Amino acid sequence: MNQPSEQLTTSSWSLPDVAFTTLGKGLKMIPGIGLLLAIGLLGKMAAARVPHMEYVIFAIAFGALISNTVPIPRIFVPGIRTYEFWLKVGIVLMGAKFAMSNVINIGATGIILVIAEIALAITVARLLSRMAGLSEELGSLIGVGVGICGVSAIIGATGAINASEEDASYAIATILIFGAIMLAVYPFIGRLAGMSNEMFGFWTGLSIDNTAEAVATGMAFSEQAAEVATVVKLSRNALMGFVILLFALLHANRGITKRIDNKWSFLWARFPKFVLGFLLLSSLNTLGFFTSAQTKILVNISNWAFLLTFAGVGLSLQRSRMKAGIKPFIVGFGVETVVSVVTFAMVYVLFA
């Protein structure tokens, strides 16, 4: 007779337990999010005192300085890790300021250049890796990381081609090193070469690996460049599932990995869903769904989300996370250099 009442008691407590658990997780993130906000605002204050400088550089620099000089207490870690979430929020809400015609124009031009860039990165990475005596898996991971979407693509491809954790760590470290270098060097080169906002945005979106660093580098040049860079980078991200599937099938045919039965399910699992959110808001904006005031609010929220993102990028640039052997580093340097130079030339030929 007591069993039903016990079941009722368990059932009645399940929902509050879930709510309290979710609330607890949310509260744990507050200190780290507060730190991201403080660093971002400090970057804004510093940029206001330096002519012709965007806050992005300062926010990332302050974050990197803190993470490499002061041990960060564990209480801040959960909130700091949310910076990739804020990146996706910022990109999705950015769609509210784009007319779909602009997205299509940039995307159509970009997709041709993106396919060329991906093919170039993968080919050069596999060639240089073979010359350096690296494993085929490591060469594939470096090629995927440079060609598509940095760390996310490497993580997605690691399981698909049965690469080792060591190979993934080397590839990720190489990508992080060059992401930090490009973030500092690209705006200087762009201004020295007299690139327009559109040209710099295309170059950045085509050649910088991680989405957060691509957006940050574009923003360091100008807001308009960041918008173009974001759309072009999203074109690369959208192809991530197809390229990883291609590698998985290639390795499966060689008996290295198991065969993939449901290819559409594989693609959907690796498709970056926030791209759809960006396209949805852009479509709604094109249809006149948002008033100008509502669009302004969404764009402002997007800017605040990016502020948290860039501070998080800086905090993630830790020397201890960017250790790599000399051979992967040399191969990565070669691939990144070739991709940067060739995409720079493509952009100049296209927009000259």
C-alpha positions in Angstrom: 0.0 0.0 0.0 2.9 2.3 0.6 4.5 1.8 -2.8 2.2 4.2 -4.8 2.7 7.0 -2.3 6.5 6.5 -2.5 6.3 6.7 -6.3 4.2 9.8 -6.1 6.7 11.4 -3.7 9.6 10.6 -6.0 7.7 11.9 -9.0 6.6 15.1 -7.3 10.1 15.9 -6.3 11.7 15.3 -9.7 10.8 18.6 -11.3 12.0 20.8 -8.4 15.2 18.8 -8.2 15.9 19.5 -11.9 15.0 23.1 -11.4 17.4 23.4 -8.4 20.1 21.6 -10.3 19.8 23.9 -13.3 19.7 26.9 -11.0 22.8 25.7 -9.2 24.7 25.3 -12.5 23.6 28.8 -13.5 24.8 30.3 -10.2 28.2 28.6 -10.7 28.7 30.5 -13.9 28.0 34.0 -12.5 31.6 34.7 -11.2 33.2 33.7 -14.5 30.7 35.7 -16.6 31.3 38.6 -14.3 35.0 38.3 -14.9 34.4 38.2 -18.7 32.3 41.4 -18.4 34.9 43.2 -16.3 37.7 42.4 -18.8 35.5 43.4 -21.7 34.6 46.7 -20.1 38.2 47.3 -19.2 39.1 46.8 -22.9 36.5 49.4 -23.9 37.9 51.9 -21.4 41.4 51.4 -22.7 40.3 51.7 -26.3 38.6 55.0 -25.6 42.0 56.4 -24.7 43.8 55.2 -27.7 42.9 56.7 -31.1 41.9 54.4 -33.9 42.0 51.3 -31.8 39.1 48.8 -31.3 38.3 47.4 -27.8 38.7 43.9 -29.2 42.5 43.9 -29.1 42.5 45.3 -25.5 39.9 42.8 -24.2 41.8 39.8 -25.6 45.2 41.2 -24.5 44.0 41.8 -20.9 42.4 38.3 -20.8 45.6 36.7 -22.1 47.7 38.7 -19.6 45.6 37.6 -16.7 45.5 33.9 -17.7 49.3 33.8 -18.2 50.3 35.7 -15.0 47.7 34.9 -12.4 46.4 31.5 -11.4 42.6 31.7 -12.1 40.6 30.4 -9.1 38.4 27.4 -10.0 35.2 29.4 -9.1 35.7 31.4 -12.3 36.2 28.5 -14.7 32.5 27.5 -15.4 31.6 31.0 -16.4 34.7 31.5 -18.5 33.9 28.4 -20.5 30.6 30.1 -21.6 32.4 32.4 -24.0 31.8 30.1 -27.0 28.0 30.2 -26.1 28.1 34.0 -26.1 29.9 33.8 -29.5 27.0 31.8 -30.9 24.4 34.2 -29.4 26.3 37.2 -30.9 26.3 35.6 -34.3 22.7 34.6 -34.3 21.5 38.0 -33.1 23.8 39.7 -35.7 21.5 38.2 -38.3 18.9 40.8 -37.4 20.9 43.5 -39.0 21.5 41.7 -42.3 19.1 41.7 -45.2 19.0 38.2 -46.8 20.1 39.7 -50.1 23.4 40.8 -48.5 23.9 37.3 -46.9 23.3 35.7 -50.3 25.6 38.1 -52.2 28.4 37.6 -49.7 27.8 33.9 -49.3 27.6 33.2 -53.0 30.9 34.9 -53.6 32.4 33.5 -50.5 31.3 29.9 -51.1 33.4 29.7 -54.2 36.5 31.1 -52.4 35.7 28.9 -49.4 35.7 25.7 -51.4 39.1 26.7 -53.0 40.5 27.6 -49.5 39.4 24.3 -48.0 40.8 22.2 -50.8 44.1 24.2 -50.6 44.4 23.8 -46.9 43.7 20.1 -46.9 46.0 19.4 -49.8 49.0 21.4 -48.4 48.5 20.0 -44.9 48.6 16.4 -46.2 51.6 17.1 -48.4 53.7 18.8 -45.8 52.7 16.3 -43.1 53.9 13.4 -45.3 57.2 15.3 -46.0 57.6 15.9 -42.3 56.9 12.2 -41.4 53.8 13.0 -39.4 50.9 10.5 -39.2 48.2 10.8 -41.9 45.6 11.4 -39.1 47.6 14.4 -37.7 48.0 15.8 -41.2 44.2 15.4 -41.8 43.4 17.1 -38.5 45.7 20.1 -39.3 44.1 20.4 -42.8 40.6 20.3 -41.4 41.4 22.7 -38.6 42.9 25.3 -41.0 40.5 24.7 -43.8 37.2 24.8 -42.0 36.6 25.7 -38.4 39.6 25.4 -36.1 39.2 23.6 -32.9 35.5 22.5 -33.5 36.4 20.9 -36.8 39.4 19.1 -35.2 37.3 17.7 -32.4 34.6 16.6 -34.8 37.1 14.9 -37.1 39.1 13.2 -34.4 36.4 10.6 -33.7 35.4 10.3 -37.3 38.9 9.2 -38.5 39.9 7.4 -35.2 42.8 9.9 -34.6 44.5 9.7 -31.2 44.1 12.3 -28.5 47.8 13.2 -28.9 47.2 14.0 -32.6 44.2 16.1 -31.7 46.1 18.0 -29.0 49.0 18.7 -31.4 46.5 20.0 -34.1 44.6 22.1 -31.6 47.8 23.6 -30.1 49.0 24.5 -33.6 45.7 26.2 -34.5 45.6 28.2 -31.2 49.2 29.4 -31.7 48.5 30.8 -35.2 45.1 32.1 -34.3 46.8 34.3 -31.7 49.5 35.4 -34.1 46.9 36.3 -36.9 44.8 38.3 -34.5 47.7 40.6 -33.8 49.2 40.7 -37.3 46.2 40.7 -39.7 44.8 44.2 -38.9 48.3 45.7 -39.3 48.8 44.0 -42.7 45.3 45.0 -43.8 45.8 48.7 -43.1 49.3 48.6 -44.6 48.0 47.1 -47.8 45.1 49.6 -47.9 42.4 47.0 -47.9 38.8 48.0 -47.8 36.4 46.7 -45.1 35.0 44.2 -47.6 38.4 43.0 -48.7 39.6 42.5 -45.2 36.4 40.9 -44.1 36.7 38.3 -46.9 40.4 37.7 -46.2 39.8 37.2 -42.5 36.7 35.0 -43.0 38.5 32.8 -45.5 41.8 32.3 -43.7 41.4 32.5 -39.9 40.5 29.2 -38.3 38.5 29.7 -35.1 35.2 31.5 -35.5 35.8 33.6 -32.4 39.2 34.8 -33.6 37.9 35.4 -37.1 35.1 37.7 -35.8 37.6 39.4 -33.3 40.1 40.0 -36.1 37.4 41.5 -38.3 36.2 43.7 -35.5 39.8 44.8 -34.8 39.8 46.3 -38.3 36.2 47.7 -38.4 32.6 46.7 -37.6 31.9 46.4 -41.3 34.8 44.1 -41.8 33.6 41.9 -38.9 30.2 41.6 -40.5 31.6 40.4 -43.8 34.1 38.1 -42.0 31.3 36.5 -40.0 29.2 35.6 -43.1 32.2 34.2 -45.0 33.3 32.2 -41.9 29.8 30.8 -41.5 30.0 29.6 -45.1 33.1 27.6 -44.1 31.4 26.4 -40.9 28.4 25.1 -42.9 30.7 22.8 -44.9 32.2 21.2 -41.8 30.0 18.2 -41.8 30.5 17.4 -45.5 34.3 17.6 -45.2 34.5 15.5 -42.0 32.2 13.0 -43.7 34.5 12.9 -46.7 37.5 12.1 -44.4 35.5 9.5 -42.5 34.5 7.7 -45.7 38.1 7.9 -47.0 39.5 6.4 -43.8 36.7 3.8 -43.7 37.6 2.6 -47.2 41.1 2.0 -46.0 39.8 0.0 -43.0 40.9 2.6 -40.5 37.4 3.5 -39.3 34.0 1.8 -39.3 31.7 2.5 -42.2 28.9 5.2 -41.9 25.5 3.8 -42.6 23.3 7.0 -42.1 25.2 9.8 -43.8 22.5 12.4 -43.3 22.4 11.7 -39.6 26.2 12.1 -39.5 26.0 15.4 -41.4 23.3 16.8 -39.1 25.2 15.9 -36.0 28.2 17.9 -37.1 26.3 20.8 -38.7 26.8 24.1 -36.6 23.2 24.8 -35.7 23.8 28.5 -34.8 24.2 29.1 -38.6 20.5 28.3 -38.9 19.7 30.8 -36.2 21.6 33.5 -38.0 19.8 32.8 -41.3 16.4 32.8 -39.5 16.9 36.2 -38.0 18.2 37.5 -41.3 15.1 36.2 -43.1 12.8 37.8 -40.5 14.6 41.1 -40.9 14.2 40.9 -44.7 10.5 40.3 -44.2 10.2 43.4 -42.0 9.4 41.4 -38.9 11.5 43.6 -36.7 11.0 47.3 -36.1 14.1 49.5 -36.2 13.9 49.8 -32.4 13.8 46.0 -32.0 16.6 45.6 -34.5 18.7 48.0 -32.5 18.0 46.1 -29.3 19.0 42.8 -30.8 22.2 44.3 -32.3 23.1 45.8 -28.9 22.6 42.4 -27.2 24.8 40.9 -29.9 27.5 43.4 -29.2 27.5 42.7 -25.5 27.6 39.0 -26.3 30.7 39.6 -28.4 32.3 41.6 -25.6 32.0 38.5 -23.3 33.3 36.3 -26.2 36.5 38.4 -26.8 37.4 38.5 -23.1 37.0 34.7 -23.1 39.2 34.3 -26.1 41.9 36.2 -24.2 41.6 34.0 -21.1 41.8 30.9 -23.2 45.1 31.9 -24.7 47.3 30.1 -22.2 50.8 29.1 -22.9 50.2 25.7 -21.3 47.5 25.0 -23.8 49.6 25.9 -26.8 52.5 23.5 -26.5 53.3 21.6 -29.7 56.2 19.6 -31.1 58.4 21.4 -33.6 57.2 19.3 -36.6 53.5 19.9 -36.2 54.3 23.6 -35.6 56.4 23.8 -38.8 53.7 22.0 -40.8 51.0 24.3 -39.3 53.1 27.4 -40.1 53.5 26.2 -43.7 49.8 25.5 -44.2 48.7 28.8 -42.5 51.2 30.8 -44.5 50.1 29.3 -47.9 46.4 29.8 -47.1 47.0 33.4 -45.9 49.0 34.4 -49.0 46.8 32.6 -51.5 43.5 33.9 -50.1 45.0 37.4 -49.9 45.8 37.2 -53.6 42.3 35.8 -54.4 40.6 38.7 -52.6 42.8 41.3 -54.3 42.1 39.8 -57.7 38.4 39.6 -57.0 38.0 43.1 -55.6 40.7 45.1 -57.4 
